[in-house]
């Protein structure tokens, strides 16, 4: 697998690598990859904060301007999760993927994935993929202690961030190749390491909050659940939480 020539920018400190790419995309090349040691306004899904101490994480965003990739946008979240799964599995056991876009280790979140798009007219102009992976974080605030983890907390080892970046680039190159080819093999990984499988989840069904049993991931990236013995497919945005 050839390494892709990303246009790499390293920020010591920035508000958010994703915000930067969204604001500056007209001046930036396709496959600009922005890393940050620290983000003052890192954000996640549903406008949640994404906070990480300086230098303890892999915080990065990639700008996609290529039509062949943008058209496969609905697969990007889970495809990225499968790529991060294989990246992290080199260093730690027990990695799973929590549909639609989190990576877990031993039941706690180690990585969050955020997909955002920018459109001027009807069509999507660019897609920004933002990923945060907790690496050397030694402690989380009380409210996150039961939910979040890091490579350090799982292995008791400190990792060299630059070495990890080099390894990560190989995986991100594979992600780009898979996106260009609309390679669906990521679904095998997602299904094999599906964190939600056989767990109760709260989802919106016909606009109502309901409890259902998560079963599998469909080919169209939706989540298949059992609700009162009926099989229903749930789209991103319709999941509320685990019960
Ligand atoms: C989530 O779990 O809700 C997604 C979190 C995504 C965080 C990353 S860190 C790098 C990039 N910059 C941001 O502001 N967010 C993403």
Boltz pocket constraint, residues with backbone or C-beta under 6 A from the ligand:
constraints:
  - pocket:
      binder: B
      contacts: [[A, 15], [A, 16], [A, 17], [A, 18], [A, 19], [A, 39], [A, 41], [A, 42], [A, 43], [A, 44], [A, 45], [A, 46], [A, 48], [A, 50], [A, 58], [A, 59], [A, 60], [A, 61], [A, 101], [A, 102], [A, 111], [A, 112], [A, 113], [A, 114], [A, 130], [A, 131], [A, 132]]
      max_distance: 6.0
